[in-house]
Structures are given as structure tokens and as C-alpha cells.
Amino acid sequence: MGEHGFSLAQLAAGYPGRPVLQDVCLQRVPPGTLVAVVGPNAVGKSTLLKAVAGLRPVRGQVWLEGIDLATLPPRERLRRVGYLPQALPQSSSLVAYETWQSALRASRSEWTAAQREAAIESVVDSLGLQALALRRLDELSGGQRQMVGLAQVIVRAPRLLLLDEPTSALDLRWQLQVLQAVRALVQQQGTVGLVAVHDLNLALRFCQHVLVLGGGGVLAEGDPAQVLTPALLQRAYGVQARVERCSQGSLLVLADAALPL
């Protein structure tokens, strides 16, 4: 496999007695790429991210920068892979800053105190979280806790980001803020990000690659502008839809009708 980027080869994953994904392949995506993982409910988007993160049993190969992640000890995998689940961080009396420090102590123990401080400051600035840094988690809204959880993942500087619906609890402004920041981070650090999203217009706007799941495997992958066609949307989602350009030139998915099952 190539020494740079990320790819999947014949990946299979699921739960005892219930296989979810079979023979999932993703061509090598280069460093600096944000990949949208899309598809209807219950097709395995979360299962895929958990499998790549090492949280579910998996067959096949997960390649990151020339290394099969399955061959790494858990601590080294934790250093390289950052995973944000759908579940919000638990409410607690800890302030946000303390959770970020804890994340660094667990995964970046070799960093000095000054390095940890600098990493936190950088992430707080990029995500616009200055007002939350000294707030207790049990005082925060669901969307604010989601932002704190995202910062916990990003601050560790992983080489692979796995974000499971990171905008699900956020309003419109924060959805844009998060994906702008994640895309910039991935590009600046030369990492790879996989983002499970339901909003196809966010995928079109912020992601350079898309992986469409359905039927236990991959329906399509590639450039979102080429992959997300009316025919693919009908096959994947069972909808009649259009893909058109807005007045500013951005592509938009417009769903007109749900088709009979």
C-alpha cells in the first residue's frame, strides 16, 4: 500500500449474529482529505467508524500512512486515531479545560506542560470555544458539550479523525464553524478525516471525497460532485432528487419526493 494517506481493503464488521458491513473498500485518499461517510439510517456508518477506531471486531485491513492499524498496540493506535462518537460527553462537574488536559495526559504523556497548553489554546481558537473553557460540563447545553467533545479529540493531534455526526446537536452557525475548522485542520496538518453526516449539502460543501454506504457495502465513492447524482440518490435513499448549482456556484441536493418502497 502507499506510504501516505488512508485506505480500506475488504473490511467487514458488525455485531454478534448480525453482520453489518462486508467487503468495504476505499481507494487511497491522500493526506489533507476530508471524507464524508453518507447513506441512509442503519447502513453502517457508525459501525464503520467504530471498526476503524478499533472499537468493533473487524476483518480486512485499515491502512494509515503505510501501516495496518490492526498491527498496532492499543496505546499507539490511540495516539494515531481520534474518534468522536454520536453520544455526547457525559455531564460532570469538570470544566471543559480539565477534560482537554485529561485527553492529553492519556494520549500525549510525552508532551511538556507548555506543549499541552499550546495545543489547547490552538484548538480553542480554531473552534471558537473561549467562552466554554472554564464552564462546567453540567452547565452546558448538548451542542456545547458536543463542541467540548470534538475539542478533546482534535487536541490530541491524531493522524486520522473519525467524527460520527459531529454537527448533530449544533445550530447552523456552529455546523459551519465546526466543518470549516475540521477541514482547515486536516489540510494544514496533512491528516485524513472521516465524517459521518446526514446533510448531503454539508458533504458537498466541505468534503473532497465521499463514501456512500448501502446494502451492507459501498454503493459509490469518489469526488462528491461526481458521485452524488440523481440516480445515486434514488438508489441509496429512495428519493427523487436534483443536484443543482446555487447562485454562488455551489452544488446543492434538492430532494423532491420520497419514492414508494
N, C-alpha and C positions, 0 to 999 in steps of 0.2 A: 504494500500500500504506500501511497505518497507520504512523505515525511511531514507535510503541513496540512492543516485543515482537519475536517471531521467527516466520517462516513460510517454507514451501517452495512453489514453484509449478512443476509439470511437470518435476520433477527426474529426470534419467536419468543413470545411472553404471554403470561396470563395468570390464572389463579387455579388452585387445585380443582380438577374436574371441569374447568372452564377455560379453554384456550381463547385468547382474545386476538392475538396478532400472530401471523405466520409469514415467514419469508419476506420480511420488511427490509428493503434495500434503499439506501440513499447514496447517490453518487457523491464523490468527494466535493465538499464545499470548502472554499478557501478561507483562510483567516480573514477576519473583518466582515463576516457574513452573518446576517440575522435571518433565521429560517422560521417561517410561520408554519406551525403544525395545525392543520384545519380538518374539518369534517363534521358530520352531524353528531348528535349525542350518542354516547355509548359505542363509539367505533374504536376506542383505544388510545385516545390522545394522552390522557393521564397515565395509562398503563405504559405507554412508550417512554414517557419521561421518567417514570419510576424505574423502569428497566435499565435505561441508560445511566441513571444515577446509582444503580446497584441496589435498589430497594426491593426489587422483584427478581425472582429467578429468571434467567434468560439463556436462550441458546443463540448461537451465532456470534458475530464479532462487532464490537463497538470500537472504532479506531479514532484516536485523537492524537494528532501530531506524531503519527507513526507508531503509536503504542496501543495495543489492545487493552482497554481499561480493565477487562476481566482478569488480567495478569497482575494487577497492582494490589498491594495490601490496602486494607480499608482506609488507613490514615492518609496514604499517598493519594488515593482516589478522592478523598475529601478535599485535599489541597487543590486538586485539578478541576473538580466539578462542583459547581454551585447549584443547588436545587431549591426552588421555591414552590411549595405545594399550594393547592387551592385553599386549604384550611388556613384561617387567619392565625397569627401568633396569639397564644393564649394570653388572656388578660391577667396582669400581675401588678405588684407594687413596684417592680423595677421601672426605672426611667429608660427611655429609648437608648440613651447614650450607653448605659450599662449593658444592654443587650448587644450592642455593637462591639463593645470591648470583650464581652464573653465569646462572641463569634471569633474574634481574632485570637484570643488566648487558646481556643480549641484547635484552630487550624493553622495559625501563623505564630507559633510559640518562639520561633527564631527571630522574629522582628523585635526591634528595640521599642521602648515606650514611645520614643519620638516618631518612629515609623508608623506605629499604630495610630497615634494622634493625627498624623498627616493623612493617613488613609481614610480615617473617619471624616476629617474636615473636607477632603476632596469629594467623598460620596454625598455628604450633607449638602455641599454646594451644588453638585450636579443635579440632585433631586429636589433641591429647594426645601430642605427639611429643618432649617434653622429653628423654626418655631416649635418643633416637636422634640428637639434633642433632650431637653430636661423635663419632659412631660412623662408622667407615669402611664404605663400601658392601660391600666384600668380606667384612665380618664379619657382615652382616645376612642374615636369612632372606628367602625370597621374599616373604612377606607384609610384612615390614618394608620391603623395597625398593619394594614397591608403594605403601606409605604415603609414602615419600620422594618417589616419582614424582608422586603426587597433590598433595603439597605444592608441588612445582615448578610445577605447572600453576596451582594456586589462588593462589599468592603473587603472580603477575603481575597479579591483579585483572582478568581478561578480562571482557568483557560477555557472552560465550557460552562455556559449559563443555561440552565433548564428552568424555564418560567412557566408555570401552569396557570393560565388565565390571570396574569398579574394585574389586569385592569378591571377585573370583575366587580369590585366594590368601589370603583372610583368614578367620580363625575367626569364630564367631558374634558375639562381643563387638565385634570390630573392624568387622564388617559393619555393625552398628548404629551404632557410633561414626562411621564414615565417612558413612553416609547421613544421620544426624542432622545432622552438621556441614555437609554439602553443602546439604541443604535449608535450614538456617538461613542459610548464606552467600547462597544465591540469593535468599531472601526479604529479608534485610537490605540487600543491595546492589542489589536490583531488577534482577537479571540473569536469564538463562534458562539452564537446564541440560538437556542431553540425556544420558541414562544408558542404555546398553545393558545389560540384565540378563536372566538366565535365571530367576531366582527371582521368580515372579509375586506371591508374598506380600510381598516387599520392594517391588515396584512398587505394590501396593495400599496398603501402609502409608505410603510416603514420597512418592509422586509424585501430583501433581494432574492429570496428563494422561498418556495412554498412546497410543503409535503402534504398531499391530500390523502387522508385515510378513509377506508370504506371496505366493507365486505371482508374484514379480517386481514387486510393488507393495504398496499399502496395503490391508489387509483391513478395518481399522476404526481409528478414532481418537476420542478424547474422554475423558470422565471415566472413570477405571479402574473404578469401581464399577458403571457402566452398560455399559461396553464388554466387560469380561471375564465373559461369561455362559457357561453350559454349552454353548450352541450354538456360540458363537465359539471356545471352546477345542477343541471337536470338529473344527471346520473348520480351525483353524490348526495344531493339534498332533496330531490324530488320536487323541484320548483321550476316554474317558468321565470326566467330572469334575463336581464340585459346587462351588458358591460359597456358603459359609455364614458366619454370624457366630459368633465365639467368645464366651466368657463375658464378655469385656470390650467387646464390641460391634464388634470389628474384623472385616472381611471376610477370609476365608481361601479359597484354592483347594485343593480336595482331589481329587487325581487317583485314580480307582478302577481304571481298566483301560486298556491300550493297545488300540486298535481295529485290526482287520485292515486292511492296506493295500489 
